[in-house]
Amino acid sequence: MRYSILLLAFSSVAATCFPCFAASDGTPSIIIPRVKRPPKLSDFLNGVPREAEKVVTDFRQMDPGDGAPVSQPTKALLSYDDKNLYVAFIAKDDPKLIRARVAKRKQIVDDDRITINIDASHDHLHAYWFDVNPYAVQLDGITTDGYGDDFSWEGLWYTEAKITPDGYVVLITIPFKTLRFPNTPVQRWGIMLGRFINRNSEFSMWPYITRRKLPQFVGQFGHMDGLENISPGRNIQIIPYAMTSGSHYLDQTPGVPPHLVTEPNFRAGLDAKLVIKDALTLDATLNPDFSQVESDEPQVTVNQRYEVQFPEKRPFFMENASYFTTPQNLFFSRRIVDPEYGIRLTGKIGRWNLGVLASDDRAPGKSLSKADSGYGSRASDNVLSLQRDFFKDSHVRLFVTDTEFLGSFNRVASMDTRIHLKNNFFLVAQAVTSVSRDLTRRQTSGDAYYTQISHSDRKWQYNTTYTDRSPDFQAALGYIPRTNIREVKGRLGYKWWLDKKVLVNFGPAIIASGNWDRQGRLQDREVAAEWDMEFTHLTSIIYSHSQIFELYQNHEFSKSANYFIFNTGWYKWLAMQSSFANGTAVNYYPASGLAPFLGDSQEANVVLTIRPTPKLRLDETYIYSHLRAHSGWDLTGETPSIYNNHIARSKVNYQFTRQLSLRAIVDYNGVLPNESLVSLTRTKRMGYDVLLTYLLHPGTALYAGYTDIYQNLLFDPSKPPYLQLSRYPDFNTGRQVFVKLSYLFRY
């Protein structure tokens, strides 16, 4: 009944807003020619006559000058043949001012580059993007209006590039086999061609796309006609992989004295991909490759009230992850810890979008005692997403998750919608219900609701959300840090824009939120004022001040916070991201016998990126977190430290070629607590990580790695609990050497 009422309401709103979805007249369009000879990069370097390409030159800025001509002459030339789409860019510039380097695939976000975005289904919502820097390094993904960019998608396409005396030239070859589009004799696609000039903080495009119509981005694309009698053809991909490793680690199995274990390991498997009727992609795995080659970026995990979320890095879960994204995060793939198999079906048929995922997970069974009858059992995890697009950029979606283990289960069903209202306002709404049964057979149910109204243009930014979750709501496969809430959040901001100035834009914002439990008791309240300034050279400054009320374990706290963020890429060889915060914060985990109490807090985060040569990159990260008791918190009048947390990472990457790189990381994490005040243990951890990568293209890669972990422990087999804390992190608790090879066969 609940969902019938919700759907009726959605339909009524959609019908009311129907007039605002009519296709606009005058959308720019181009017709590209079919060629008999594939172009070469040299054709655009020396002016050798070719068959006619469609030439595009009218590039206009979205940033910083809304609608102003591109600051440097830019030309795109397009053509196609039976198998590929070809796009060449001739980008004029002073070579000394170009910001680019030889980097790993996808690590060129801060580089000057060109881009082509293709809406192959012509639904005005979804688009593939293909970015290339002046060294032919690739960055690709999928963008969806209203949801943003998905960097997880990886396609097989080809690039060439060369820096010239007056700029650079790029040639992109995109096989039709890489795209998904309707099987019709005549194609009409949406298209955007663009160029980033980062010293100017400039993004210019054809056709002219403006912030005044955001979040409609794909909806502003031009039309591309002329494509006839093309097809992705047969598209089968098979990626076998093999990994061999030797591990040395500290085994701390309960009931057994800690001991060092050395063991070899060999693992092999097969990932397969089949494209069905040019629309659906079926991914299946046999002993799938769920290994994680790259390490997580450091984060503060000390004294956090809620679980810290680390992003997914495993290839199977990353690809097409946008199909499983909902307003409230009902599927967080890292909940599936140790799967042996996985299968996924994703794609688009007409105005329907489908996502299905199924996997097992061995982790719950391994977490039980070996004496438990359920030891070794597996969880079954399943996700379904079925979305129907309507009008130009709106949709309604059914989303279901189910996880089961030894008779326990958690089942979640959701309906959500996104509707484009008049005057570029957007409504997002979601209703969710859950049913759960634990291992004791106790069954509970709960519900959750979410609504968002937003508007964004070049000057105004407005966003209001309402979240309502019952105490018994559970989403075991999702990331839902808090239940029993009724929370309202709002943000209103304004920007002034300055044309042809070092200062690009500036303006204030006001943020306010309030949160009550379902019994009506105030849980949190925050009011903040913010000031933003954006400059050229990828430089920005943000300052904010907040006044906060927080209820924690029936204790009321009044807090304040000041935040300062400074990011810059003023020099092309040096970039910095930094933040500093001070104020007051709660000691959420006080020592035994103490209640939670307020302290003075300081946090700092600095990341320096140094690029002394186009092939060498150094990243230095330092994160500092400190909490100190208030002055006069006890009769002595002292202000003792509660804890200090120091996190440091040094990372160096040398890119021999686009394909071959060597990366080394040194990590340090030290937690230095006052154990009389906080329930933390003094820990120090050092990590060393070396990785040699040869990445020919997505699916075909060779990795060789070495990892070494040391902690401040002292092993004494004669004295339980056998492990004692020491002063220095010089006890080896983990070491691994591995070689991993995968190869893409494409038919």
Secondary structure as UniProt FT lines:
FT   HELIX           2..16
FT   HELIX           18..21
FT   TURN            25..26
FT   STRAND          29..31
FT   HELIX           41..44
FT   STRAND          54..56
FT   STRAND          60..63
FT   TURN            66..67
FT   STRAND          74..80
FT   STRAND          84..92
FT   HELIX           95..97
FT   TURN            105..106
FT   TURN            109..110
FT   STRAND          113..119
FT   TURN            120..121
FT   STRAND          126..132
FT   TURN            134..135
FT   STRAND          138..144
FT   TURN            145..147
FT   STRAND          148..150
FT   TURN            151..152
FT   STRAND          158..164
FT   TURN            165..166
FT   STRAND          167..175
FT   HELIX           176..178
FT   STRAND          186..197
FT   HELIX           198..200
FT   STRAND          202..206
FT   HELIX           211..213
FT   TURN            214..215
FT   HELIX           218..220
FT   STRAND          222..228
FT   STRAND          236..251
FT   TURN            254..255
FT   STRAND          259..276
FT   TURN            277..279
FT   STRAND          280..286
FT   TURN            302..303
FT   HELIX           315..318
FT   TURN            319..320
FT   HELIX           321..324
FT   HELIX           333..335
FT   STRAND          342..349
FT   TURN            350..351
FT   STRAND          352..361
FT   HELIX           363..366
FT   TURN            370..371
FT   TURN            373..376
FT   STRAND          379..390
FT   TURN            391..393
FT   STRAND          394..405
FT   TURN            406..407
FT   STRAND          408..420
FT   HELIX           422..424
FT   STRAND          425..437
FT   TURN            439..440
FT   STRAND          443..456
FT   STRAND          460..469
FT   TURN            471..472
FT   TURN            476..477
FT   STRAND          485..494
FT   STRAND          496..497
FT   TURN            499..500
FT   STRAND          503..516
FT   TURN            518..519
FT   STRAND          522..535
FT   TURN            536..538
FT   STRAND          539..552
FT   TURN            553..554
FT   STRAND          555..571
FT   TURN            572..573
FT   STRAND          574..587
FT   TURN            592..593
FT   STRAND          597..613
FT   TURN            614..615
FT   STRAND          616..629
FT   TURN            631..632
FT   TURN            635..636
FT   STRAND          641..655
FT   STRAND          660..673
FT   TURN            675..677
FT   STRAND          683..697
FT   TURN            698..699
FT   STRAND          700..711
FT   STRAND          713..715
FT   TURN            717..718
FT   TURN            720..721
FT   STRAND          723..725
FT   STRAND          731..742
FT   STRAND          745..746
//
